[in-house]
């Protein structure tokens, strides 16, 4: 299992894209210096929260595959939910992360693998995914205090299905 400082170093490398091998990292379009006498073209701004979430999901897959369940809980569960989690397991004699991982870790790994390839849509500091790997059919993250956490029960707004052609015709006055 990873020590806490190793986890922070590992996540820091993932989130910042740091390299310890002395290789140069290529400049992105946003960082490249503008050429003289060229018309400035707008560069799409990337939401840092999206990059952070994508990296966190990838890190979660690695943690669960490596059976680093305690580190997974520390990284993905909000402090409030973690406190409730620890209190619930304290009644059973303490947290056995191996048991938790065998019960829930495999399911979470499947969910994270499915959503890792999906596009991220962030609305109101929430990222929701539709996935049949999750028990409710949805899986969500909440962005709180500068970090992404799994929501204990997915709180995704239900999108109305697109209207059928007949409904579209009826809607025209």
Residue pairs with C-beta under 8 A, 6 or more apart in sequence:
1 67
1 68
1 70
1 71
2 10
2 68
2 71
4 71
4 74
7 68
7 71
7 74
7 75
10 59
11 56
11 59
11 75
12 18
13 20
14 55
14 58
14 59
15 52
15 55
15 56
17 25
19 25
29 43
30 43
30 45
30 46
34 40
47 122
49 122
49 125
49 143
49 148
50 120
50 122
52 148
53 120
53 122
53 127
53 141
53 143
53 148
54 116
54 120
56 75
56 76
56 148
57 112
57 115
57 116
58 116
59 75
60 72
60 75
60 76
60 108
60 112
61 109
61 112
61 113
61 116
63 69
63 71
63 72
63 75
64 72
64 101
64 105
64 106
64 108
64 109
64 112
65 109
67 98
67 101
67 105
69 97
69 98
69 100
69 101
69 105
70 95
70 97
72 105
72 108
73 82
73 85
73 97
73 100
74 82
76 149
76 150
77 85
77 149
77 150
78 142
78 144
78 149
81 149
81 152
85 95
86 95
89 95
89 96
89 100
107 133
107 135
110 133
111 131
111 133
111 134
111 139
113 133
114 129
114 131
114 132
114 133
115 129
115 131
115 139
118 129
118 131
120 127
121 127
121 128
122 143
123 157
125 142
125 143
125 144
126 140
126 141
126 142
126 143
126 151
126 155
126 156
127 140
127 141
127 143
127 148
128 138
128 139
128 140
128 154
128 156
128 157
129 138
129 139
129 140
130 137
130 138
130 156
131 137
131 138
131 139
133 139
134 154
136 153
136 154
138 154
138 156
139 150
139 154
140 150
140 151
140 154
140 155
140 156
141 148
141 149
141 150
141 151
142 148
142 149
142 151
142 155
163 171
